[in-house]
Amino acid sequence: MKKCYYALMVMLMALVSVGFAACGDDEPELEIAEIVGTWQYDDPDMFDDTVLLFQFTKDRKYHQVAKFIGAEGMPEHFVFHGTYSVKGNQLIVTIDPTPLFSDKSETIEFSYAVEGDKLELLSGWETITLTRVNASVIEPYL
């Protein structure tokens, strides 16, 4: 009888472990699915030759590219990398240190909403609207 009881307990523990592991892996993927992609910021007050691109990957990597026309009319760009996480309607972005700007990582938290091809980020009092674009737009810079 003890052997049957022991076998039953081992099977029950295995089932519970598999159940928890499956729930833990699936939920975050559903949370990030709507923001995964490449987004462009279009601000009417920004210079015509400036483009800001943002990319959120399935493996929770964050990339940002700022393209502009620099001094002497030469095209320039800056690339930032980092990671992100999603908790409910909160988007937490951690930008890796960059030698030119900061020697520390920086974490920024936004409330966000996705409607169709628009991603709205709310930080403090300002709402930033991004438009989904093809990944090929950012890939040459990464």
Disulfide bonds with the S-S distance in Angstrom:
none
